[in-house]
Amino acid sequence: MNKDTVNFMEHILRDYPNIPRYIARKRQEIAHPYIAGRDDNVGGGTASGSKEAKAELLLLKIEDSKFISQFLFQKAAIEDALARCEPAFAEVVKEYYFDHYNHKSFRRIGLNHLCQQQFI
């Protein structure tokens, strides 16, 4: 396999725990867009003819977001792959890629899990 492909897949796996946060942040950006020059704190109320996002349009924007759909697809693909592999291998992958403070090699984690299974 090409080294670039391996690096890309490792990046996706290491980024997996952050996917719900990315999706929530993008939903907030869609629901509350930044409008330059708008100041809600200054005098009076809102204008009667202002165009605020309606709930239906907001839901359509969130559902049509390619950013959100791509992350949901990645999350589903990783969960499906982990569900199909052996439980011991899934635990090694979770510890190696999803643990933020991991300093061990993939081989070392695999050997630790193999030793633990032999004594059980």
VMD Tcl script that builds the backbone (N, CA, C; Angstrom):
set m [mol new atoms 360]
animate dup $m
set s [atomselect $m all]
$s set {name element resname resid chain x y z} {
  {N N MET 1 A 0.850 -1.168 0.000}
  {CA C MET 1 A 0.000 0.000 0.000}
  {C C MET 1 A 0.903 1.241 0.000}
  {N N ASN 2 A 0.462 2.259 -0.681}
  {CA C ASN 2 A 1.211 3.497 -0.778}
  {C C ASN 2 A 1.341 4.152 0.601}
  {N N LYS 3 A 2.496 4.735 0.884}
  {CA C LYS 3 A 2.746 5.355 2.190}
  {C C LYS 3 A 1.789 6.514 2.448}
  {N N ASP 4 A 1.422 7.268 1.403}
  {CA C ASP 4 A 0.467 8.362 1.568}
  {C C ASP 4 A -0.909 7.848 1.990}
  {N N THR 5 A -1.295 6.715 1.437}
  {CA C THR 5 A -2.582 6.118 1.803}
  {C C THR 5 A -2.563 5.665 3.255}
  {N N VAL 6 A -1.469 5.055 3.672}
  {CA C VAL 6 A -1.335 4.611 5.067}
  {C C VAL 6 A -1.406 5.805 6.006}
  {N N ASN 7 A -0.690 6.873 5.677}
  {CA C ASN 7 A -0.708 8.070 6.522}
  {C C ASN 7 A -2.102 8.680 6.591}
  {N N PHE 8 A -2.819 8.694 5.457}
  {CA C PHE 8 A -4.173 9.232 5.424}
  {C C PHE 8 A -5.109 8.417 6.316}
  {N N MET 9 A -5.010 7.096 6.224}
  {CA C MET 9 A -5.858 6.230 7.040}
  {C C MET 9 A -5.522 6.374 8.524}
  {N N GLU 10 A -4.251 6.488 8.858}
  {CA C GLU 10 A -3.869 6.684 10.255}
  {C C GLU 10 A -4.391 8.018 10.778}
  {N N HIS 11 A -4.360 9.043 9.928}
  {CA C HIS 11 A -4.890 10.348 10.337}
  {C C HIS 11 A -6.391 10.252 10.626}
  {N N ILE 12 A -7.123 9.549 9.773}
  {CA C ILE 12 A -8.567 9.383 9.984}
  {C C ILE 12 A -8.824 8.613 11.280}
  {N N LEU 13 A -8.058 7.564 11.534}
  {CA C LEU 13 A -8.250 6.775 12.755}
  {C C LEU 13 A -7.902 7.578 14.008}
  {N N ARG 14 A -6.837 8.347 13.961}
  {CA C ARG 14 A -6.469 9.152 15.132}
  {C C ARG 14 A -7.473 10.284 15.373}
  {N N ASP 15 A -8.149 10.719 14.322}
  {CA C ASP 15 A -9.105 11.813 14.427}
  {C C ASP 15 A -10.508 11.322 14.806}
  {N N TYR 16 A -10.715 10.005 14.836}
  {CA C TYR 16 A -12.034 9.434 15.108}
  {C C TYR 16 A -12.663 9.915 16.413}
  {N N PRO 17 A -11.931 9.988 17.535}
  {CA C PRO 17 A -12.574 10.447 18.781}
  {C C PRO 17 A -13.070 11.894 18.718}
  {N N ASN 18 A -12.544 12.697 17.798}
  {CA C ASN 18 A -12.929 14.103 17.701}
  {C C ASN 18 A -14.100 14.349 16.757}
  {N N ILE 19 A -14.549 13.343 16.034}
  {CA C ILE 19 A -15.600 13.526 15.033}
  {C C ILE 19 A -16.884 14.104 15.629}
  {N N PRO 20 A -17.402 13.623 16.759}
  {CA C PRO 20 A -18.625 14.245 17.301}
  {C C PRO 20 A -18.455 15.730 17.610}
  {N N ARG 21 A -17.282 16.121 18.062}
  {CA C ARG 21 A -17.032 17.540 18.346}
  {C C ARG 21 A -17.014 18.364 17.064}
  {N N TYR 22 A -16.408 17.818 15.981}
  {CA C TYR 22 A -16.389 18.524 14.701}
  {C C TYR 22 A -17.803 18.714 14.161}
  {N N ILE 23 A -18.619 17.672 14.277}
  {CA C ILE 23 A -19.997 17.743 13.779}
  {C C ILE 23 A -20.795 18.761 14.577}
  {N N ALA 24 A -20.655 18.749 15.895}
  {CA C ALA 24 A -21.388 19.705 16.732}
  {C C ALA 24 A -20.962 21.136 16.423}
  {N N ARG 25 A -19.672 21.354 16.216}
  {CA C ARG 25 A -19.185 22.699 15.903}
  {C C ARG 25 A -19.739 23.182 14.565}
  {N N LYS 26 A -19.765 22.301 13.566}
  {CA C LYS 26 A -20.285 22.694 12.248}
  {C C LYS 26 A -21.783 22.976 12.323}
  {N N ARG 27 A -22.520 22.189 13.094}
  {CA C ARG 27 A -23.963 22.453 13.267}
  {C C ARG 27 A -24.182 23.817 13.921}
  {N N GLN 28 A -23.339 24.178 14.884}
  {CA C GLN 28 A -23.441 25.490 15.512}
  {C C GLN 28 A -23.134 26.601 14.516}
  {N N GLU 29 A -22.138 26.389 13.665}
  {CA C GLU 29 A -21.799 27.386 12.658}
  {C C GLU 29 A -22.933 27.587 11.667}
  {N N ILE 30 A -23.607 26.514 11.316}
  {CA C ILE 30 A -24.738 26.623 10.380}
  {C C ILE 30 A -25.931 27.280 11.064}
  {N N ALA 31 A -26.184 26.895 12.305}
  {CA C ALA 31 A -27.342 27.440 13.017}
  {C C ALA 31 A -27.157 28.910 13.385}
  {N N HIS 32 A -25.936 29.297 13.690}
  {CA C HIS 32 A -25.660 30.671 14.118}
  {C C HIS 32 A -24.509 31.235 13.293}
  {N N PRO 33 A -24.753 31.591 12.043}
  {CA C PRO 33 A -23.662 32.082 11.189}
  {C C PRO 33 A -23.159 33.446 11.647}
  {N N TYR 34 A -21.890 33.680 11.387}
  {CA C TYR 34 A -21.304 34.975 11.720}
  {C C TYR 34 A -21.651 35.959 10.611}
  {N N ILE 35 A -22.206 37.076 10.996}
  {CA C ILE 35 A -22.546 38.116 10.036}
  {C C ILE 35 A -21.720 39.344 10.403}
  {N N ALA 36 A -20.810 39.718 9.523}
  {CA C ALA 36 A -19.918 40.846 9.792}
  {C C ALA 36 A -20.712 42.142 9.854}
  {N N GLY 37 A -20.384 42.967 10.814}
  {CA C GLY 37 A -21.010 44.267 10.928}
  {C C GLY 37 A -22.327 44.273 11.678}
  {N N ARG 38 A -22.779 43.135 12.160}
  {CA C ARG 38 A -24.039 43.067 12.891}
  {C C ARG 38 A -23.754 43.169 14.382}
  {N N ASP 39 A -24.413 44.082 15.028}
  {CA C ASP 39 A -24.229 44.262 16.463}
  {C C ASP 39 A -25.601 44.214 17.115}
  {N N ASP 40 A -25.876 43.157 17.871}
  {CA C ASP 40 A -27.192 42.981 18.491}
  {C C ASP 40 A -27.336 43.754 19.791}
  {N N ASN 41 A -26.266 44.317 20.298}
  {CA C ASN 41 A -26.321 44.986 21.599}
  {C C ASN 41 A -26.679 46.467 21.509}
  {N N VAL 42 A -26.751 47.010 20.348}
  {CA C VAL 42 A -26.942 48.452 20.212}
  {C C VAL 42 A -28.401 48.765 19.977}
  {N N GLY 43 A -29.010 49.516 20.892}
  {CA C GLY 43 A -30.341 50.097 20.813}
  {C C GLY 43 A -31.432 49.291 20.142}
  {N N GLY 44 A -32.647 49.626 20.451}
  {CA C GLY 44 A -33.840 49.105 19.792}
  {C C GLY 44 A -33.919 47.597 19.728}
  {N N GLY 45 A -34.798 47.141 18.915}
  {CA C GLY 45 A -34.980 45.710 18.722}
  {C C GLY 45 A -34.541 45.327 17.327}
  {N N THR 46 A -35.040 44.227 16.870}
  {CA C THR 46 A -34.707 43.802 15.519}
  {C C THR 46 A -35.713 44.402 14.552}
  {N N ALA 47 A -35.305 44.555 13.340}
  {CA C ALA 47 A -36.193 45.112 12.324}
  {C C ALA 47 A -37.298 44.119 12.020}
  {N N SER 48 A -38.470 44.656 11.675}
  {CA C SER 48 A -39.613 43.766 11.442}
  {C C SER 48 A -39.455 42.955 10.172}
  {N N GLY 49 A -38.680 43.413 9.226}
  {CA C GLY 49 A -38.515 42.691 7.962}
  {C C GLY 49 A -37.231 41.896 7.887}
  {N N SER 50 A -36.604 41.605 9.019}
  {CA C SER 50 A -35.322 40.888 8.983}
  {C C SER 50 A -35.530 39.446 8.542}
  {N N LYS 51 A -34.538 38.926 7.859}
  {CA C LYS 51 A -34.625 37.559 7.336}
  {C C LYS 51 A -33.819 36.631 8.244}
  {N N GLU 52 A -34.482 36.015 9.167}
  {CA C GLU 52 A -33.842 35.040 10.050}
  {C C GLU 52 A -34.053 33.649 9.456}
  {N N ALA 53 A -33.140 32.748 9.762}
  {CA C ALA 53 A -33.244 31.388 9.229}
  {C C ALA 53 A -34.419 30.671 9.865}
  {N N LYS 54 A -35.270 30.132 9.037}
  {CA C LYS 54 A -36.395 29.357 9.541}
  {C C LYS 54 A -35.923 27.952 9.880}
  {N N ALA 55 A -36.665 27.292 10.719}
  {CA C ALA 55 A -36.254 25.963 11.189}
  {C C ALA 55 A -36.112 24.971 10.036}
  {N N GLU 56 A -37.021 25.044 9.060}
  {CA C GLU 56 A -36.960 24.102 7.941}
  {C C GLU 56 A -35.697 24.319 7.113}
  {N N LEU 57 A -35.383 25.570 6.833}
  {CA C LEU 57 A -34.183 25.861 6.051}
  {C C LEU 57 A -32.922 25.490 6.818}
  {N N LEU 58 A -32.959 25.700 8.114}
  {CA C LEU 58 A -31.821 25.355 8.949}
  {C C LEU 58 A -31.561 23.850 8.931}
  {N N LEU 59 A -32.628 23.059 9.058}
  {CA C LEU 59 A -32.479 21.600 9.021}
  {C C LEU 59 A -31.982 21.137 7.663}
  {N N LEU 60 A -32.453 21.761 6.601}
  {CA C LEU 60 A -31.989 21.381 5.271}
  {C C LEU 60 A -30.515 21.720 5.085}
  {N N LYS 61 A -30.095 22.855 5.604}
  {CA C LYS 61 A -28.680 23.218 5.498}
  {C C LYS 61 A -27.808 22.224 6.261}
  {N N ILE 62 A -28.263 21.824 7.444}
  {CA C ILE 62 A -27.484 20.866 8.239}
  {C C ILE 62 A -27.449 19.509 7.552}
  {N N GLU 63 A -28.577 19.057 7.026}
  {CA C GLU 63 A -28.630 17.753 6.372}
  {C C GLU 63 A -27.875 17.743 5.048}
  {N N ASP 64 A -27.816 18.868 4.356}
  {CA C ASP 64 A -27.124 18.939 3.072}
  {C C ASP 64 A -25.645 19.271 3.200}
  {N N SER 65 A -25.164 19.464 4.409}
  {CA C SER 65 A -23.767 19.826 4.612}
  {C C SER 65 A -22.868 18.652 4.240}
  {N N LYS 66 A -21.983 18.876 3.273}
  {CA C LYS 66 A -21.045 17.829 2.869}
  {C C LYS 66 A -20.031 17.556 3.971}
  {N N PHE 67 A -19.688 18.574 4.723}
  {CA C PHE 67 A -18.746 18.448 5.823}
  {C C PHE 67 A -19.275 17.453 6.855}
  {N N ILE 68 A -20.521 17.644 7.265}
  {CA C ILE 68 A -21.126 16.765 8.275}
  {C C ILE 68 A -21.325 15.364 7.722}
  {N N SER 69 A -21.817 15.262 6.490}
  {CA C SER 69 A -22.074 13.936 5.921}
  {C C SER 69 A -20.780 13.149 5.736}
  {N N GLN 70 A -19.685 13.824 5.394}
  {CA C GLN 70 A -18.409 13.128 5.238}
  {C C GLN 70 A -17.917 12.585 6.578}
  {N N PHE 71 A -18.035 13.378 7.632}
  {CA C PHE 71 A -17.611 12.897 8.945}
  {C C PHE 71 A -18.515 11.770 9.444}
  {N N LEU 72 A -19.816 11.850 9.183}
  {CA C LEU 72 A -20.710 10.758 9.569}
  {C C LEU 72 A -20.368 9.477 8.807}
  {N N PHE 73 A -20.003 9.616 7.536}
  {CA C PHE 73 A -19.606 8.461 6.734}
  {C C PHE 73 A -18.326 7.838 7.289}
  {N N GLN 74 A -17.333 8.672 7.639}
  {CA C GLN 74 A -16.090 8.159 8.211}
  {C C GLN 74 A -16.345 7.435 9.533}
  {N N LYS 75 A -17.173 8.031 10.363}
  {CA C LYS 75 A -17.475 7.425 11.663}
  {C C LYS 75 A -18.160 6.072 11.488}
  {N N ALA 76 A -19.126 6.008 10.573}
  {CA C ALA 76 A -19.835 4.748 10.327}
  {C C ALA 76 A -18.895 3.695 9.747}
  {N N ALA 77 A -17.999 4.093 8.857}
  {CA C ALA 77 A -17.062 3.143 8.259}
  {C C ALA 77 A -16.107 2.572 9.302}
  {N N ILE 78 A -15.611 3.411 10.190}
  {CA C ILE 78 A -14.697 2.937 11.239}
  {C C ILE 78 A -15.426 2.011 12.205}
  {N N GLU 79 A -16.638 2.388 12.605}
  {CA C GLU 79 A -17.406 1.535 13.513}
  {C C GLU 79 A -17.746 0.195 12.866}
  {N N ASP 80 A -18.061 0.201 11.568}
  {CA C ASP 80 A -18.366 -1.044 10.856}
  {C C ASP 80 A -17.132 -1.935 10.770}
  {N N ALA 81 A -15.981 -1.333 10.463}
  {CA C ALA 81 A -14.743 -2.115 10.367}
  {C C ALA 81 A -14.362 -2.715 11.718}
  {N N LEU 82 A -14.526 -1.948 12.796}
  {CA C LEU 82 A -14.203 -2.474 14.119}
  {C C LEU 82 A -15.177 -3.566 14.546}
  {N N ALA 83 A -16.420 -3.463 14.106}
  {CA C ALA 83 A -17.404 -4.486 14.452}
  {C C ALA 83 A -17.126 -5.799 13.716}
  {N N ARG 84 A -16.536 -5.718 12.533}
  {CA C ARG 84 A -16.268 -6.914 11.737}
  {C C ARG 84 A -14.988 -7.644 12.137}
  {N N CYS 85 A -14.046 -6.947 12.743}
  {CA C CYS 85 A -12.776 -7.604 13.076}
  {C C CYS 85 A -12.885 -8.319 14.432}
  {N N GLU 86 A -11.851 -9.066 14.736}
  {CA C GLU 86 A -11.830 -9.803 15.993}
  {C C GLU 86 A -11.791 -8.828 17.164}
  {N N PRO 87 A -12.419 -9.182 18.289}
  {CA C PRO 87 A -12.456 -8.269 19.438}
  {C C PRO 87 A -11.070 -7.894 19.970}
  {N N ALA 88 A -10.124 -8.830 19.952}
  {CA C ALA 88 A -8.779 -8.529 20.446}
  {C C ALA 88 A -8.101 -7.500 19.551}
  {N N PHE 89 A -8.258 -7.656 18.237}
  {CA C PHE 89 A -7.665 -6.696 17.310}
  {C C PHE 89 A -8.328 -5.332 17.445}
  {N N ALA 90 A -9.642 -5.315 17.660}
  {CA C ALA 90 A -10.354 -4.045 17.851}
  {C C ALA 90 A -9.844 -3.324 19.094}
  {N N GLU 91 A -9.561 -4.058 20.153}
  {CA C GLU 91 A -9.026 -3.442 21.363}
  {C C GLU 91 A -7.635 -2.856 21.130}
  {N N VAL 92 A -6.813 -3.561 20.355}
  {CA C VAL 92 A -5.478 -3.045 20.039}
  {C C VAL 92 A -5.594 -1.768 19.220}
  {N N VAL 93 A -6.464 -1.757 18.231}
  {CA C VAL 93 A -6.657 -0.561 17.395}
  {C C VAL 93 A -7.174 0.594 18.231}
  {N N LYS 94 A -8.128 0.333 19.112}
  {CA C LYS 94 A -8.669 1.399 19.965}
  {C C LYS 94 A -7.589 1.974 20.869}
  {N N GLU 95 A -6.767 1.099 21.448}
  {CA C GLU 95 A -5.725 1.586 22.351}
  {C C GLU 95 A -4.654 2.354 21.585}
  {N N TYR 96 A -4.295 1.879 20.387}
  {CA C TYR 96 A -3.216 2.517 19.632}
  {C C TYR 96 A -3.649 3.841 19.002}
  {N N TYR 97 A -4.832 3.867 18.385}
  {CA C TYR 97 A -5.246 5.051 17.641}
  {C C TYR 97 A -6.138 6.007 18.434}
  {N N PHE 98 A -6.965 5.505 19.325}
  {CA C PHE 98 A -7.958 6.352 19.977}
  {C C PHE 98 A -7.502 6.874 21.332}
  {N N ASP 99 A -6.476 6.267 21.926}
  {CA C ASP 99 A -5.983 6.725 23.222}
  {C C ASP 99 A -5.080 7.934 22.999}
  {N N HIS 100 A -5.439 9.041 23.600}
  {CA C HIS 100 A -4.716 10.291 23.378}
  {C C HIS 100 A -3.292 10.247 23.921}
  {N N TYR 101 A -3.057 9.518 24.977}
  {CA C TYR 101 A -1.752 9.507 25.633}
  {C C TYR 101 A -0.961 8.239 25.335}
  {N N ASN 102 A -1.172 7.632 24.207}
  {CA C ASN 102 A -0.485 6.400 23.865}
  {C C ASN 102 A 0.944 6.703 23.409}
  {N N HIS 103 A 1.924 6.015 24.007}
  {CA C HIS 103 A 3.316 6.164 23.615}
  {C C HIS 103 A 3.916 4.825 23.212}
  {N N LYS 104 A 3.101 3.790 23.127}
  {CA C LYS 104 A 3.584 2.461 22.782}
  {C C LYS 104 A 3.442 2.228 21.284}
  {N N SER 105 A 4.207 1.282 20.772}
  {CA C SER 105 A 4.095 0.916 19.367}
  {C C SER 105 A 2.925 -0.047 19.193}
  {N N PHE 106 A 2.485 -0.175 17.950}
  {CA C PHE 106 A 1.379 -1.082 17.643}
  {C C PHE 106 A 1.752 -2.508 18.019}
  {N N ARG 107 A 2.985 -2.884 17.740}
  {CA C ARG 107 A 3.455 -4.239 18.058}
  {C C ARG 107 A 3.455 -4.480 19.565}
  {N N ARG 108 A 3.908 -3.503 20.364}
  {CA C ARG 108 A 3.962 -3.652 21.814}
  {C C ARG 108 A 2.556 -3.811 22.400}
  {N N ILE 109 A 1.620 -3.016 21.913}
  {CA C ILE 109 A 0.237 -3.121 22.397}
  {C C ILE 109 A -0.338 -4.489 22.040}
  {N N GLY 110 A -0.060 -4.952 20.824}
  {CA C GLY 110 A -0.540 -6.272 20.408}
  {C C GLY 110 A 0.024 -7.383 21.262}
  {N N LEU 111 A 1.316 -7.288 21.563}
  {CA C LEU 111 A 1.933 -8.307 22.413}
  {C C LEU 111 A 1.361 -8.275 23.829}
  {N N ASN 112 A 1.093 -7.090 24.357}
  {CA C ASN 112 A 0.492 -6.985 25.695}
  {C C ASN 112 A -0.888 -7.637 25.722}
  {N N HIS 113 A -1.686 -7.399 24.694}
  {CA C HIS 113 A -3.019 -8.008 24.646}
  {C C HIS 113 A -2.931 -9.518 24.430}
  {N N LEU 114 A -1.944 -9.973 23.648}
  {CA C LEU 114 A -1.764 -11.402 23.422}
  {C C LEU 114 A -1.363 -12.093 24.720}
  {N N CYS 115 A -0.470 -11.490 25.486}
  {CA C CYS 115 A -0.051 -12.059 26.773}
  {C C CYS 115 A -1.209 -12.101 27.768}
  {N N GLN 116 A -2.033 -11.077 27.774}
  {CA C GLN 116 A -3.173 -11.048 28.686}
  {C C GLN 116 A -4.179 -12.138 28.332}
  {N N GLN 117 A -4.360 -12.405 27.041}
  {CA C GLN 117 A -5.326 -13.431 26.635}
  {C C GLN 117 A -4.814 -14.828 26.941}
  {N N GLN 118 A -3.502 -15.040 26.909}
  {CA C GLN 118 A -2.971 -16.357 27.188}
  {C C GLN 118 A -3.181 -16.763 28.637}
  {N N PHE 119 A -3.176 -15.804 29.552}
  {CA C PHE 119 A -3.331 -16.114 30.962}
  {C C PHE 119 A -4.787 -16.170 31.403}
  {N N ILE 120 A -5.689 -15.784 30.535}
  {CA C ILE 120 A -7.116 -15.810 30.912}
  {C C ILE 120 A -7.695 -17.168 30.711}
}
mol reanalyze $m
mol bondsrecalc $m
mol representation Tube
mol addrep $m
